[in-house]
Amino acid sequence: MHDPMTPRQRVLAAIQRRPTDRPAFGAVTSVATTEAMAASGAAFPHVHHDPALMARLAAFAAIDAGFDMIAPLFSVLHEAAALGAETDWGHERAMPAITRPPWHAPEDISIPDDFEQRAAMAVPLEALRLLKAEYGEHYAIVGKTFGPWSLSFHLFGVETILMMVLDDPDKLAVILERLSQVTVRSALAQLEAGADLLCLADHCSRDMCAPWTYRELLLPLHRQLVHRIPAQLVLHTCGDTADRLSAMADSGIACFHYDTCLPAELARQLAGERMALMGGVSNITSLLPADEDAIRADVRRARAASIDIIGPECAVPLSTTLGSLRTITVS
């Protein structure tokens, strides 16, 4: 029997694969829903431009669900928007999206001196400060920075990058190396603002990143990020990562937030004891249809496979019910 822990203590222990008093629950991706927006009085798109609203929605959604962590960065585009990407900030039933990437070639990459002060970055940084001040002694506060592979999609466009894999991998290598500077700048600013740990979102599953590209170009950069960012990193990647999870576990990254297309048992087998795992609850087959039996079954499988932090596999659909999220923590 373990002594009772605060949610923050539980998360920080779980991410290091140390014993906890009970399973840790949460997600480093968005748990914002239209129901949570209505109940908290903080809705898209306004939360992306107002740090108090961003903090309110993040705290309400997480605490109402019984999660041990609060993650205020709901979208994928804060860094890209601060660097000039045209954006649609969404609405209560639509997530934000990048509508036009700003860059075309490696020489276009430029990180302005006021990067952290630009509105798209300043708002989440202030939201992290507010959350740290109000909840930081009790809950784990989670930041989110995008890795160079995802940033390349956001800032150059998916088609441009995937063509470079075939036509000009040397140019792509330069782009990824330079974009890793954005990742570090964003991460350090979020840590200074009060984040306890960081989601490193980099969508490098095999359907979006060829094995050679991951092994030769991206994995070395992930290893560098571990050494350059003084925090526990949770790598988040949607999609099938069975062919690279063992390599991810050797990167030095503390935790992997995995997609349930990878069964919990297989994820643990591939990660071994080298890396904590987060996730286990399917958005599509469990949360979206509000199937409480399926949610409970997902949680049981995750617990049986020694998944360290149990929660949604990715940003939850906006139509997810709060009741479905609560079911995760009472199963």
N, C-alpha and C positions, 0 to 999 in steps of 0.2 A: 504494500500500500504506500503510495506516494503522498507527501503532504500536498494540500491544495496549492495550485499555482495560479498566478494571474494569467490572463490570455497572452500578454506580452512574453512572460517567462515561458509559457507553453510553446509558443511559436519559435522563439529563439532556441529552445532546447530541441524541438522537433527537427528544425532545419539542420541541426548538427548531429541528428540521429542519437540524441541522448534521451534517457527515460523521461516520460511525462506522466502526470497524474491521470490523464485521460487523453483520447485522441485529440489532436489539434484540428480545427476546422477553419476553412477560409479559402480565398483565391487571390492571386496577385493581379488578376484581370478584373474587368468591370462586373459588379453585381447590381448595377443600376437597372431599375425596371420602371415601367410606366406607373405601376402601382406605388412603388416607393417614391416616385416623383410627386404623385398626387398627395400621398400621406405626409411627406416632408415639406411640401410647398417649395420644392427646389427642382426645376425641370430643365431638360434640354430645350433650346440651346443655351439658355441663360447661365447654367452652371459653368459652362466653359469660359465665361467672361467675367464671372464674379466669384472670387475665392471663398467668400462666406457661404454662398450657395453650394459651391462644389464640396466644401467640407461638410455641410449639413447633409447633403444627399449621400455622400460616402459613409458618414457615420451612421445615419439612419438605416441604410440598406444592410450594412454589416452587423450592427448591433441587434437590429430586429431579427435577423436570421440566426443570431447566436454565434456568429463567427468570432474568431480570436484576433483578427487583423482588419485594418481599415485601409482601403486603397482608393485614393481620390482621382487618379488619372483614368478617366473612363474611355478615352478615345486613343487612336493610333497616331494622331497627327500634330501634337503640340510642338515637337521639335521641328518637323517639316514646315509647319505653318510659320514658325519663328524664322525660318530660313527662306521664306518667300513662296512656298507652295500655296496655290489657290485652294480654298477649302469651302466645303459646305458643312456647317456646324450641326446639321441635323435638326430633329425636333423630337417630341415625346415618343414617337413611334419609329424613329429612324436614327441610326448611329451616324456620327460625323464621317465625312469621307473627303479625300483629296480629289479635287476635280482637274487640276493641271499641275504636273511637276514643273519646277522652275529651271532645271539644269539639263544639259545635253552632253557635256564632255567633262573630263576630269578638271580642266583648267577653270571651269565654272564654279567649282567648289570653293566657298569662302564662308568662314564662320565670323560674323561681325563681332566687334568688341562688346556690343551691347546685347549679345544673344540672350543672356539670362534676364535682361530687363524688358525685352520685347513682350508684348501682352500675352502671346500664346505660351510663353514660358513663365512669365511673372505670376500669372493667375494660379497655376498648380503649385508653384513654389510657395506662394503665400498660403494656399490651402493646406499644404503640408505643415507650415508653421502654426496655423490655427489648430489643426488636429493634434499636433505635438503638444501644444500648450494645454489643450482641454482634455485629451485622452491619452497622452503619451506615457503616463506612468502605469496605465492599466492595459492598454491595447497595443499591439504591434502596428506601427505606422509604415505603410508600404509605398515606395515610389516606383516609377516605371520609366525605363529608358529603352530606346530601341537600338538594336544592334545594327552593324553595318549592312548586313544583307537586307533587312527590312527597310532601312533608311534608303538604300539604293533604289528599291521599288518606289518609295514615296517621293524621292527627289529627282529620279530619272525616268520612272515609268517601268512597269513590269516587262513590257515587250522589249524595250531598249536593253534592259539588263540581260534578259534571257537570250537575246541575239548576241550580246557580247560574250556570253559563255562559249558560244560556238565560233564567233568571228574574231574576237579580240580579247582573249582572256588576260593578256598583259595589261590592257587598259582597264579591265574590270578589277584587277588586283590593285591598281593605283586608286581607283574609286573607293574600294572597300577599305583600304588602309587610311585614306583621308577621312572617310566617314566615321571611322572608329574614334576620331578626335571629337566628333559631335557627341557620340555615346558617352565618352569620358567627361566632357564638359557638363552635359546634362546630369549625369550621375553624381558628380561632385557637388553640383549646386543643390540637388535634392537631398543629399546627405547633410549638407550644411543647414538645410531648411528643417531637418528633423527626421528624415526617413530612417527607420531601423534596418531595413533591408530593401533590396531593389529587384523588381522584375526586369530581367534582360529579355525583352521580346525580340526574337529573331526567327522569322518563319522559314526555317531551313529544313523542312521535311523533304522526303525524296521526290515528291511531286512538284516541288518548287525550287529544289537545289540538287543538282546532279551529284552523285557520290564523289566524283573527282573534285568538283568545285568545293564541296564541303570539306573534304579531307585536306586539299592543298591550299585553298584560299581562306576559308572561313575558320576552321578549327584553330589554326595558329593565332588568328586575331582574338578568338574567344579566350585562349590561354593568356594572351597579353592583357586582355581586359580584367581577368582575375587578379593580375598583379598590379594593375593601375587603379583599380577601384577598391577602396578599403572598406568593403562591406560584403555581407553574404549575398550572393546573386542567385536568383531563381530564373533559370532559362525557361522561357515559354515558347513552344513551337506547336502549332496546329498540324495535324496530319500524321502520317505514318512515319515513324522514326526508328523502326525496328532495325534497319541496316546501319544505324549510326549511334544508337543509344549507348553502346559500350564505349565508343570513342568519346561521346559527350561526358560520360562518367569519368574519363581520364583527363578531362580538360581542367579540372580544379574547381569547376562551378559547383556550388554547394547543393543545389536542388534543381530538379527538372519537373516542370508543370506539364504533364503529358496529356495527349489526346486519347480518349477511350477507344478509338479504333485499335489501340494497342491494349490488349487485356491486362488487367492489373498484375496478374501472376507473371506474364511475360515481361512487363516493364520492370518488375523487381528482379527477375532473373537476369535481364540484360544489364541493369544498373548495378547489381550485386550490392555490396555493402559500401560502395565508394561514394554514393550520391543519394541524398534524400529525394523522395518523390512526393509530388503534390497532385491532387486531382481525384479522379475515380468516378465522378458522377456525370453521366452523359447529358449533354444539353438536348440532344435530338430525341432520344428514346425515353428519357426520364423526366427532365425538367420541363421541356416545352409542352408535352401533353399532360403535365401535372399528374403523373402516374406515381402515387405515393408508394405502391408496392415495388415498382421498378427502382425508385430512388433508394428505398431501404435495401433492396437487393444489391444495388451498386455499392452502397456504403459497407454492407457486409463483405462483399468481395474485396473492397479496398482494405478493410481491416484485416481480413485473412491474409492478404498479400503484404502486410506490414507497410502500407502506404503511410508516409509520415504525417502529411497534412491532407485531410480529406475535404473535397469541395468540388465545385463545378470544374469541368475540363477546360473551359475557356470563358471569355466574356459571355454572360448569360443573355439569351434573347430578351429583348425589352418586354415582351409579353409574358415572361415568366412570372408566376405568382409568388408573393412573399411566403405563402403557405408552403410552396414547394421548396423554397430555400430553407425554411425552418425545419422541414422534414429531414434534411441532411443531418442536422445537429441533434436530433432527438431519436434517430434510428438506432 
